[in-house]
């Protein structure tokens, strides 16, 4: 399997700022990649930091004015399955800012009590996918799983948050992953859930908008706060003026949503 991903991001900074971008594929994948950031025709120095959750951040300092970021990668083959250690078993069971599993436990128990393993993942994905409408622009950046369940609408990150919250409420370690998703339409960054079942992280996508088998991991964390593709630090605003994402695979697979899948 060969996957190609490309991002072009145009920004406008109103003053000096430090940007942290999570657009590069996660480590552990065989890839040729290239990252550049320019301002006024000059390349900006970049520092690469490894995130504690497995992703990589490109950090750069900019001044006032337009900034262009370009990233491309060709991923060959598949990465090794993600490890599960004792600390992850604890970290990804805890409630977090956008995945309020403690508040949703009564609903999770009422809807999914007695289910285990693959049957549980399928039931949670189906519940969220059929009861929440995918509506672009329908949620706020501050909305969490509880808001999504009450409003019954959202985008991919909202679907992932609700899936994760339900699973954690049932003592299944679960987390949110930012991915490139060949086959997604319209093309953009995508968010899915991962759940630890029998020592393996299985990807769960209640939106069913792209085949799970060809997704490429970017960043992993407790919720959207850990996987944001752009963070800006400065006294004045930094605005996105244009964003173009492209992800393609040489042979787009067919996804049987009733089967378990691993993000590789």
Secondary structure as UniProt FT lines:
FT   STRAND          2..13
FT   STRAND          17..21
FT   STRAND          31..39
FT   TURN            40..41
FT   STRAND          42..43
FT   STRAND          47..50
FT   TURN            52..53
FT   STRAND          56..62
FT   STRAND          65..76
FT   HELIX           86..91
FT   TURN            92..93
FT   HELIX           101..112
FT   TURN            113..114
FT   HELIX           117..131
FT   STRAND          133..134
FT   TURN            136..137
FT   TURN            141..142
FT   HELIX           145..151
FT   STRAND          153..154
FT   HELIX           156..169
FT   TURN            170..171
FT   STRAND          174..180
FT   TURN            182..183
FT   STRAND          190..197
FT   TURN            198..199
FT   STRAND          200..204
FT   TURN            206..207
FT   HELIX           212..214
FT   STRAND          216..221
FT   HELIX           224..227
FT   STRAND          230..233
FT   STRAND          238..249
FT   TURN            257..258
//
